[in-house]
């Protein structure tokens, strides 16, 4: 068993009374571990044996869907049941009894949030892929049923939390008409944003900049639903390890490398979004780059400006103006250069997260870590980054911004 790990710059204990304790802290990327009967308890008899469920395979519990193996014994948590944090790749071999109940229990999650001084969290599930891409393993009817049941469960999770934990609506991204219906249905249930696959064109659909997707952007604009692109949310990034490592790395080294390189995948996503110009048709639409950090964003904007000018692509609205109006980065581990990144991007374009309870999460002491990185900014900028911007973007009624 690995020894508990404290991330650099973090205290060993809770942090509710730490730096800037009076500032609202909204954590815009956390994960909710799916419980064993999430789908089966809600499915009709016709689908109960086909939706995601837990079976014993070779004597170990494993998630399956319609005969397809989705995940080996795996609680999607690096926080142990005793509250300590494991390092490296070992979290992939844990099941529910070995992990913190805060990964899947509303009551325990709220207790953790109270200890850490976190007012609200945005949540993402794991099993179907961070963008729902694993739904493509099964036929269209079953994938829609599984997606809708997941959203039903997440709406109940949010309600049980007293509107402090806000899971994002998983999209049936393989059909824009289904997306529009599910976005509206999720909004009617009180959910506050959508979780979108960044690369539907891999499956023969038009790319997201095509007018085919305009009905989805319309409903998201009308219902004030931010569009979230989480790293690892497409077929191009399906594994924890990612791709591109040189041979000979250990699994722990592959995890560290892959976790870093996945940020680059969201540089690709945002670059395509800005280059496609579709946001200029939807100026009230909000785009969030989730779990991808922000230090690369000033570089990307400057590089795009230069390369587009060199290519003679100057007839549109400046991409930096589009970015400042509509795109948001999320940070957690960044500390040494965070204040300068915020100055370059603007405090209204950066939000904070913890990635709880995944391997690289800020745990414990998230508030102290984040506050240290923002310490030399004016208090109004710190207020925006710590929670004010998230409160506005996700329409959260949780106290003063």
C-alpha positions in Angstrom: 0.0 0.0 0.0 1.3 3.4 -0.9 2.0 6.0 1.8 -0.3 9.0 2.1 0.8 11.9 -0.1 0.5 15.7 0.6 0.8 17.8 -2.4 3.4 20.6 -2.3 2.1 23.8 -0.7 -0.7 22.1 1.1 -1.3 21.8 4.9 -1.9 18.3 6.2 -5.4 19.0 7.5 -8.6 20.8 6.6 -8.7 24.4 5.4 -12.1 26.0 6.0 -10.5 28.7 8.1 -7.4 29.2 5.9 -6.4 32.1 3.7 -9.2 34.2 2.2 -11.7 32.1 4.2 -14.3 34.7 3.6 -14.2 34.3 -0.2 -16.7 32.0 -1.8 -14.9 28.9 -3.1 -16.6 27.0 -6.0 -14.8 23.9 -7.2 -15.6 23.6 -10.9 -14.2 20.1 -11.5 -14.8 17.1 -9.3 -15.8 13.5 -10.0 -18.7 11.4 -8.8 -18.1 7.7 -8.5 -21.0 5.7 -9.9 -22.6 3.4 -7.4 -23.3 -0.2 -8.3 -27.1 0.1 -8.8 -27.1 3.6 -10.3 -28.5 2.3 -13.6 -30.2 -1.0 -12.7 -32.3 0.6 -10.0 -33.8 3.0 -12.5 -34.0 0.8 -15.6 -37.1 -0.8 -16.9 -37.1 -4.6 -17.0 -36.3 -4.6 -20.7 -33.0 -2.8 -20.1 -32.1 -3.9 -16.6 -29.7 -6.6 -17.8 -28.2 -4.4 -20.5 -27.5 -1.0 -18.8 -24.2 -0.6 -17.0 -24.1 -3.0 -14.1 -21.6 -4.8 -11.8 -20.8 -8.4 -12.4 -18.2 -10.7 -10.9 -15.6 -11.6 -13.5 -12.8 -13.9 -12.4 -14.0 -13.4 -8.9 -13.7 -9.6 -9.0 -16.4 -7.0 -9.5 -16.4 -5.3 -12.9 -18.6 -2.8 -14.7 -20.2 -4.2 -17.9 -22.7 -2.9 -20.3 -24.6 -5.2 -22.6 -21.8 -7.7 -22.5 -19.0 -5.1 -23.0 -16.4 -4.7 -20.2 -16.2 -1.0 -19.2 -13.9 -1.0 -16.2 -12.0 -3.4 -14.0 -12.6 -3.2 -10.2 -12.2 0.5 -9.9 -13.7 3.2 -7.6 -12.3 6.1 -9.6 -10.8 7.6 -6.4 -7.3 8.1 -5.1 -8.7 8.9 -1.6 -8.8 5.9 0.6 -11.6 5.0 3.0 -9.5 6.2 5.9 -9.1 9.6 4.3 -5.4 9.2 3.2 -4.4 9.7 -0.4 -2.6 7.2 -2.5 -0.1 8.1 -5.2 0.4 6.8 -8.7 -1.5 4.2 -10.6 -2.7 2.2 -7.5 -6.1 3.9 -7.5 -7.1 1.8 -10.6 -7.3 -1.3 -8.4 -9.6 -0.1 -5.8 -13.3 -0.8 -5.3 -16.0 1.0 -3.3 -15.1 -0.4 0.1 -11.6 0.8 -0.3 -12.3 4.4 -1.2 -13.7 7.4 0.6 -17.5 7.4 0.7 -17.1 11.1 -0.3 -16.6 9.8 -3.8 -20.2 8.6 -4.1 -22.2 9.6 -1.0 -23.9 13.0 -1.0 -23.7 13.2 2.8 -20.0 12.3 3.0 -19.2 14.7 0.1 -20.9 17.6 1.8 -19.0 16.8 5.0 -15.7 16.9 3.1 -16.8 20.2 1.4 -17.6 21.7 4.8 -14.2 20.7 6.2 -12.4 22.2 3.2 -14.5 25.4 3.1 -16.0 24.6 -0.4 -19.3 26.2 -1.0 -20.3 24.3 -4.2 -18.9 21.8 -6.7 -19.4 21.0 -10.3 -19.4 17.3 -10.9 -18.5 14.8 -13.7 -19.0 11.1 -13.8 -16.5 8.6 -15.0 -17.8 5.3 -16.3 -19.2 6.2 -19.7 -16.1 8.4 -20.4 -15.6 12.0 -19.4 -17.5 13.0 -22.6 -19.8 9.9 -22.8 -17.7 8.4 -25.6 -18.0 4.8 -24.2 -21.7 4.8 -25.0 -20.7 4.1 -28.6 -20.0 0.5 -27.6 -23.7 -0.3 -27.7 -26.7 0.3 -30.0 -28.3 3.8 -30.2 -31.4 2.9 -28.1 -29.4 1.5 -25.2 -26.8 4.3 -25.3 -29.7 6.8 -25.0 -31.3 4.9 -22.2 -28.0 4.7 -20.3 -27.3 8.4 -20.8 -30.8 9.5 -19.7 -30.7 7.3 -16.6 -27.3 8.7 -15.6 -28.7 12.3 -15.9 -31.7 11.3 -13.8 -29.4 10.0 -11.1 -27.3 13.1 -11.2 -30.4 15.4 -10.9 -31.3 13.4 -7.8 -27.7 13.7 -6.5 -27.9 17.5 -6.9 -31.3 17.8 -5.2 -30.1 15.6 -2.3 -27.1 17.9 -1.9 -29.4 20.9 -1.4 -28.0 22.4 -4.6 -24.4 22.4 -3.6 -23.2 19.7 -5.9 -24.0 20.3 -9.6 -23.4 17.4 -12.0 -23.2 18.4 -15.7 -25.7 16.9 -18.1 -24.2 14.1 -20.2 -25.0 14.6 -23.8 -26.3 12.0 -26.3 -23.7 13.7 -28.6 -24.2 11.3 -31.5 -27.4 13.2 -32.5 -28.1 16.9 -32.3 -31.8 16.5 -31.9 -31.3 14.2 -29.0 -28.8 16.6 -27.5 -31.3 19.5 -27.7 -34.0 17.4 -26.0 -31.7 16.2 -23.2 -30.2 19.6 -22.6 -33.7 21.0 -22.1 -34.8 18.0 -20.0 -31.7 18.4 -17.8 -32.3 22.1 -17.4 -35.9 21.4 -16.4 -34.5 19.1 -13.7 -32.4 21.9 -12.4 -29.0 20.9 -13.9 -26.7 23.8 -14.8 -24.5 22.9 -17.7 -23.8 20.2 -20.4 -20.8 17.8 -20.7 -20.0 17.5 -24.4 -17.8 15.2 -26.5 -15.3 17.4 -28.4 -14.9 15.2 -31.4 -18.2 13.9 -32.8 -16.7 14.1 -36.3 -14.7 11.0 -35.5 -18.0 9.1 -35.8 -19.0 10.7 -39.1 -21.0 13.7 -37.7 -20.2 17.3 -38.6 -17.6 19.0 -36.5 -18.8 21.3 -33.7 -18.3 24.4 -35.7 -20.8 23.3 -38.3 -24.3 24.8 -38.3 -25.6 21.3 -37.7 -25.0 22.0 -34.0 -26.7 25.4 -33.9 -29.9 24.0 -32.3 -27.8 22.8 -29.4 -26.0 26.1 -29.0 -29.4 27.8 -29.1 -30.9 25.8 -26.3 -27.7 26.2 -24.2 -27.8 30.0 -24.7 -31.6 30.2 -24.0 -31.3 28.0 -20.8 -28.0 29.4 -19.6 -26.1 26.1 -19.9 -22.3 26.4 -20.2 -20.7 23.9 -22.6 -18.0 22.0 -20.8 -15.2 20.1 -22.5 -13.4 17.9 -20.0 -10.0 16.4 -20.9 -10.2 12.8 -21.9 -13.7 13.4 -23.3 -13.3 12.1 -26.8 -12.2 9.0 -28.7 -8.8 10.7 -29.2 -8.1 10.5 -25.4 -9.8 7.4 -23.9 -7.2 6.2 -21.4 -5.7 7.5 -18.2 -2.2 7.0 -19.7 -2.9 8.9 -23.0 -0.5 8.2 -25.9 2.9 9.2 -27.1 5.1 7.9 -24.3 8.5 6.5 -25.1 8.8 2.7 -24.4 10.0 1.6 -21.0 8.0 3.9 -18.7 6.4 2.4 -15.6 2.7 2.7 -15.2 3.2 5.5 -12.7 5.4 7.3 -15.2 2.9 6.7 -17.9 0.1 8.2 -15.7 2.1 11.3 -15.0 3.0 11.8 -18.6 -0.5 11.1 -19.9 -2.0 13.4 -17.3 0.2 16.2 -18.5 -0.3 15.6 -22.2 -4.1 15.5 -21.9 -3.9 19.3 -21.3 -2.6 19.6 -24.9 -5.8 17.8 -26.1 -7.8 20.7 -24.8 -5.5 23.2 -26.5 -6.5 21.4 -29.7 -10.2 21.7 -28.8 -10.1 25.4 -28.0 -7.9 26.1 -31.0 -10.5 24.5 -33.3 -13.4 26.3 -31.5 -11.7 29.7 -32.0 -10.6 28.9 -35.6 -14.1 27.7 -36.6 -15.6 31.1 -35.6 -18.9 29.5 -34.5 -18.8 31.4 -31.2 -19.3 34.7 -33.1 -22.7 33.4 -34.1 -23.5 32.6 -30.4 -21.9 35.4 -28.4 -23.8 34.5 -25.2 -22.6 30.9 -25.2 -20.1 30.0 -22.5 -17.3 27.4 -23.1 -15.3 25.9 -20.2 -12.1 23.9 -20.6 -12.2 21.5 -17.7 -9.2 20.0 -15.9 -6.8 21.4 -18.4 -5.0 24.1 -16.5 -4.6 27.7 -17.8 -0.9 28.5 -18.1 -0.9 27.5 -21.7 -3.9 29.7 -22.7 -1.9 33.0 -23.1 0.6 31.2 -25.3 -2.1 29.6 -27.4 -3.9 32.9 -27.9 -0.7 34.7 -28.9 0.3 31.8 -31.2 -3.1 31.7 -32.9 -3.1 35.5 -33.4 0.3 35.4 -35.0 -0.3 32.4 -37.2 -3.7 33.5 -38.4 -2.3 37.0 -39.3 0.6 35.3 -41.2 -2.0 33.3 -43.1 -4.1 36.4 -43.9 -7.0 35.3 -41.7 -7.8 38.8 -40.3 -11.4 39.5 -41.5 -13.2 38.3 -38.4 -13.6 39.4 -34.8 -10.2 39.2 -32.9 -10.0 35.8 -31.3 -8.8 37.3 -28.1 -12.0 39.3 -27.8 -14.0 36.1 -28.4 -12.0 34.3 -25.8 -12.4 37.0 -23.1 -16.2 37.1 -23.8 -16.9 33.4 -23.8 -14.1 31.0 -22.8 -13.0 29.9 -19.3 -10.0 28.0 -18.1 -9.8 25.9 -14.9 -6.8 25.6 -12.6 -5.8 23.5 -9.6 -2.1 22.5 -9.4 -0.7 25.7 -10.9 0.7 28.0 -8.3 4.1 29.6 -9.1 2.8 31.3 -12.3 -0.9 31.5 -11.5 -1.2 35.2 -10.7 0.6 36.1 -13.9 -1.7 33.8 -15.9 -4.7 35.5 -14.4 -3.3 38.9 -15.2 -2.8 38.0 -18.8 -6.2 36.3 -19.3 -8.3 38.4 -16.9 -9.7 37.3 -13.6 -13.1 36.8 -15.2 -11.8 34.0 -17.4 -10.2 31.7 -14.8 -11.9 29.4 -12.3 -10.6 27.0 -9.7 -11.1 23.3 -9.2 -9.7 20.4 -7.1 -10.3 17.3 -9.3 -11.5 15.5 -6.2 -11.1 12.5 -5.7 -8.9 11.7 -8.7 -5.2 11.0 -8.5 -3.9 14.6 -9.0 -6.5 16.3 -6.9 -5.8 19.0 -4.4 -6.4 17.1 -1.2 -6.3 18.1 1.6 -6.0 21.8 1.9 -7.2 23.0 -1.5 -8.1 26.5 -0.3 -4.6 27.1 1.0 -3.0 25.9 -2.2 -5.2 28.0 -4.4 -5.0 31.1 -2.2 -1.2 30.9 -2.2 -1.1 31.0 -6.0 -3.4 34.0 -6.1 -2.1 35.9 -3.1 -0.5 38.9 -4.9 -3.7 39.7 -6.9 -6.2 42.3 -5.8 -9.0 40.9 -3.6 -11.6 41.5 -6.2 -9.7 39.4 -8.7 -9.2 36.6 -6.1 -12.9 36.8 -5.4 -13.7 36.2 -9.1 -11.3 33.3 -9.5 -12.1 31.5 -6.3 -15.9 31.5 -7.0 -17.5 34.6 -8.3 -17.0 33.8 -12.0 -18.2 30.2 -11.4 -21.3 31.4 -9.6 -22.1 33.6 -12.6 -21.3 31.1 -15.3 -23.2 28.2 -13.7 -26.0 30.4 -12.3 -25.4 29.2 -8.7 -27.5 30.7 -5.9 -25.1 30.0 -3.1 -24.3 33.3 -1.5 -22.6 36.5 -2.4 -20.1 36.4 -5.3 
